[in-house]
Amino acid sequence: MTKEWIPNINIGQDYDVAYQDATIHFDVLGKMADFFGRDMPMHLHADYCQIHLILSGKTLFNIDQNVFQTDSGGAFYTPPATPHAFLTEPTAPGYVITIHNTHLQKILSELNSYSNHNSLLMPFHLDRQKDLAPDNSHWNELVNLFDMLKTEWHRDSLYKLDSIEAMVKLIMITMLRLSGDEQPKKQHSQTEILCFRRFSTLLETHFLTAKHISFYCHALNINESRLNYLCKKITGISPKKMINGRILLEAKRLLSHTNKNTTEIAYTLGYLDPSYFSRFFVKNTGMSPTVFRQQHQIH
């Protein structure tokens, strides 16, 4: 039976207290595996994103409802507050970078990420065999960056933190390039980007209690047509669909990773009428919560 809750692991508190207040944590996979295990059950990092680089061996990653599997190494990106589990071979080498959400937002701002894609808001992976160049040149480039970060991490030199931050940003850029999403799709003004980012932040904070567009318009001091225009321009979908999508994502997480019944899940998501939640779920997914759970629950 699955758990009633998904454990939130804070790397600085639960694993390496020396970096409790750090925005970036780096370690080799083997050391963390000795602590957490190679067969890591479902968990999340509420305020952190992670990058795993597995250098060799078979790997199975479950990130939300996405299952990624590689046979000879790969790289995996997990956004903040995203439930994930993974299984690696007993001696598989690799690295893990853990980045606090405040620093991730800084990188997003610097890359102007919202103006072209949402890659750093969604999980993705790179398969060494399938996605990269046949001569392994792209893979070697990524591995070299991790090796450089490892060297810098253990060095006591001037501008160490600046160097580490620059390398982490370069690793993210390299992974985005290799994922095929490096080319901007649309251009937006800084004002539009900042407003959309504020909406995204508000949505992540209030989606359980605020399901009407009017709440977000009031908080942003804009009218509904303006918010609708911004969301459609930047993401291609309406704010209402974004709100529903965030609620559905949480519903799917609860159905997949907990044993709460449908009524409990409805109340958790802010629905006083469980039957209304069930109709909402069917309308947006084409199946009932019960059927979804049967197909996706992690045991």
N, C-alpha and C positions, 0 to 999 in steps of 0.2 A: 504494500500500500504506500502511496506517495505521502509526502508530508503536508501538513496544513499550511506551511509557510515555506518560502524559498530563502535559504540563508543568505544574509548580506555579509560578505567578507571584506573587511577593511585591511588592506595589505599592511599599512603602517601600524595598526593596532594588533591585528591577529597574527602577523607573520614577522615583520621586521620593524620593531619599535624605534630603531635608530632613524627611520624615515617617516615617522608618524605625521609630520607636518610638511613633508616634501610634496611637490607637485608632480614629480617624476620618480618612479622606482624602476630599477633594472636588475635582472638576475638571470642566471643560467637556469634552464628548464630542470636540470637534474637536481639542483639544490631545492627548488620549490617542490619538485615531485617527491623528494624525500620527506618533506613536511606535510604536503597535502595528499600525496598519492598520485599514481599514474592514471587511475580510474577515478576521475574527479566527478562526483555527482552534481546535480543541478544546483547552481548557486548564482549569485549576482554581486556586482560591485556598484552600489547605488550612486556613488559620486566619481566613478573611475571608468575609463575605457581601457582596453587591453589590446596589445598586439602580441601574438604568439608566432614565433618562427620555429618550425620543426625541421631540422636539417635532414633527417632520413627516417625511414620506417613508416609503417602504416599509422594513420591518425584518423580518429572519428570525432568530429565536433558537432554538437547539437546546440545551435544558437536560436533561441525561441523555437519556432516551428521549422527552422532551416537545418538540414542535416548535410554537413560537408565531410567528405571522405577523401583522403589522399593516400597513395601507396608508396611514395618515395620522398616525402617531405612537402611542406607547404607553409603558407603564411595565413593567419586568421586575424581579422579585426572584429572586436566586440565593442559596441557602443556602451556608454554608461547605462546602468540600471537595466541591463538586458540579461535575462536568465540564460545560462549556458552550462554545458557539461562536456567533458572530453575524455578520450581514452587514447593513450599513446603506448607504444611498445616499451618494455621495461628499461631498455638502455638508449632510447631515442634521445639524441642531443638536441639542444635548441636554446632559445632565449625567450624571455617574457618582459615586455615593457608595460608598465601600469602608469596611466596618465590621469591626473585629477581633472575633473570637468572644467574647472576654471581655466586651466592651461589649454585644454582642448578648445574652449571657446575663443581663446586668444589665437590659436592656430587657425580656427575657422575664419576669424575676422581677418587675419593676415592673408589667408588664401582667397578671401572673398568667396568662400565656398557656396553660400546660398545663391550666388548669382549664376551658378552653372549646374550644380547637381547636389544631391543630398547623400553622397557616398559615405561621409563620416557620420551620418545619422543612422545608417543602416549597416548591418553586418555584411561582410564579404570575405572571400578567401582567394588565394592564389595557389594553384596546383602546380608543383614543379614540373610535372610531366605534361600536363594538358595546356596550361595557360601561358607558359613562358617560351622563350626562343629555343629552338632545337639544340643550339650550341651551348645552352645554359648561361649565356652571357648576362641576361637580365637577372637570372637567379644569383649568379656570382656577384653581381653589382649589389643586390640587396644583402647578401651574406656579408660582403665586405663592409657595408655600412654598420651592420650589427657588430662586427668585429671591432671596428673603430670606436663604436659606442662603449663596448666592453673595456677597451683599453683606457678610454677617457674616464670611465666610471671609477676605475681603480687608481687613477692618477691624481696627485695633489698638485695642481698647477693653477697658474693665474687664469682667470676667466673660465674656470671649470664649468660652472653652471650654465654660462652663456654657450659654451661649446656643446654641452649635453643637449640643451634645448634646441640648438641649431641642427644637431644630428637627428634628433627625434623628428623634427619638422621635415628634414630631408628624407627620412625613412617613410614618413606618411606620404610625401609627394611622390616618391618612387613607387609605393604600393598603389597609389591612385593612378599613376601613369600605366603601370602594368595591368591594372584592372580594366583599362581601356576607356576611362572616363575623364581624361585630363583636359579635353577640349571644351571650352565654354560653349554652352548651348544658347544662352541668352545673356544680355547685358541689362543690368538694373542699376538705378541710382543708389547711392549710399543711404539716402533717406528711406527708400523702399526696403532695402535690405535690413536696416536697423528696426523698422516697424515690423517686418515679418518675423524677425528674430525675437522681438518682444512678445509677439503673439504666440510663437512656438514655446517660449518660456512660460508664459501664462497658461497655455494649454497643458503643458506637462505638470504644472503645479495644481491646476484647478479642475482637470477633466472629470474627476469623480463627483464634483458638486456643481460644476457650471457646464451645462450642456446646451445652453442657448447662446447664439451669436451675440445677442445684445449685451451680455456680460462682458465679453471681450472688447466689443466696440466702445463701451463705456470706459473700460480700463485704459484703452488706447486713445480715447478721445477722438475717434473717427467714426464715420457713419458706416452702415452695413455695406453699401455699394463700394466704398473705398476698400474695405477689408476683403471683400469678394474679389475685387480687381487685383489686389496685391497677391493674394493666395493663388489665383488662377494664373497670373503672370509668372510667378516664381516657381510654382510646383505643378501647375496644370490642373489642379483640383480646387474645389470650393472650400471655404472654411468649415462649412457644415460637414463635408466629407472628411475633412481632417479631424474634426471633433469625434465623429462617429468612428473613424479609423483608429483613433487612440483608445477609445472605449473598447472596441473590438479586440485590439491587440492585448489589452489587459485581461479581457474575458478569456481569450485563447490561452494566455499564460496561466490563469487560474484553473481553467479546465484541464490543461495539459500537465501542470506541475503540482497541483494540490488535490486533495480529496474533498474539498468543500462541495456541498450539493448545489444545485442550480439556484435554489432560494437564497442560500448564503452568498453565493456569487452575485446575485442580483442586488442584494442589500449592500454588499461591499462596493459595488459599482454605482451606488446611489439611486437604485430603482426601488421604490416602495412596493411596486407590483411585479412580482416575479414573472407573471404571464406576459406582461408588457416587454420585459427584458427578453424572454424567449422569442416573442414575435420579432423584436428588433434584431436578434441574432439570426433568425431564419431569413429575414428579409435581406440581410447584408451578406450572408454566407451561403444561403441555399440549403442549409441543413440545421437541424436542431442542436442545442448545446449537448444533449446526450449523445447524438450520433458523432459530433465532433470529438467529444471526449473518448469515445470508443476507438476512434481512428488515430488519435494523437496522444493519448495519455502515456506519460513516461513512467514505467513501473520500476 
